[in-house]
Amino acid sequence: MPDQPDLGQLMAQAQQMQEQLMAAQAEAAEKVVEGQAGGGVVRVAVTGGMEFRSVTIDPAAVDPEDVDMLQDLVLAALHDAMAKVGEMQEGLTSGLGLGGLGGLLG
């Protein structure tokens, strides 16, 4: 009969992993990343907890004749910021030894 895993030990390990994940999520929520577009003329700051902190637009990017371009730059900066949040979260959870589970749990 093969050795059965100790259920108590497995539960303790799962609890420890959950606590580490929660700590990593709390750490990410406090960090601020910045997305940029147009060479930095539009910048968006967002926390790892997905809280948008600021939008900065260089006055040189404001052309009343081309509002569509400014809207595209803001959207591109948002996408850039969210990609950086995803990278940050992936980096924090990869150190927990969760393998591919990090993305599913957080």
N, C-alpha and C positions, 0 to 999 in steps of 0.2 A: 504494500500500500504506500503510495507516494506521500511525502510530507505535505500536510495541509497547511496553507498559510495561516498565520495567527490573525484572526479577525480583529482582535483588539489592536494589534500592531498596525494593521492596514488602516483601521479607523483613525488611529493617532497620526499616521502619516498623511492621511487625507485632510485631517483637521489642520495639521501644520502647513500643508500646501495651500489650503484655503486662507489661512492667516497671512501667509507670505503674499498671496495674490491680492488680498485686501490692502496690505501695506503698500504694495507696488501701485495699486490703483490710486490710493490716497496720495502717494508721492507724485504720480503723473498728474493728478488733478491740480496740484500746486504749481507745476512747471508751466511756463509760458513759452510758446513757440511763435515765430513770426513767418507768415507767408508773404511772398512778394510777387509783383508782376510789373511788367514794363520797365525792367531794370531798377526796380525799387521805387517807382513813382507812386505805386499803390502798395500799402503794407497793411496786413491784418494780423493782430495779435490774438491768440486763443490759448486757453489752458488745456492741459491734457484731459480735463473733465468736460471739454467741449463748451466752455464758457468764453464767448467772444468778449475781449477786453477793449479793443480799439480798432478803428479804421483810420488810416492816415493817407491823405491824398495830396500829393505835391500840386500846388496851384498850376504848374506848367502842364499838368495832365488834363486840366479842365478847359475844354474847347466847346463852347456853346454850339458850334456847328457840327460836332461829332460826339454827341452824348453816347451813342452806341459803343464807341471805342472805350470810353470811361467805364461803362457798365461791364464790358468784356474784361477790362483790367481788374475791376473789383471781383468779379466772379473767378477769374484766374488766381487772384491772390487768396481767395477763400479756399479754392481747391488745393493750392500749394500748402496753406496752413493745415488743412485737414490731413493731407498726406504726411506732413511732418508729425502730427499728433499720432497717426497710425504707426509711423516708424518708431516714435518714442515709446509707445505702449508695447510694441513688439519687442523692443530692446529690453524693457523692464521685465516682461514676462518670460523672455527667453532664458534669463538667468535663474529662473525658479525650477528648472528641470521638468517643465510640463510638456516638453516636446511640442506637438501640434495642438495640444489642448489649450494653450495660452489664449489663442484667438477666440475659442469657443466660450471660455469662462469669463472673459472681461470685455 
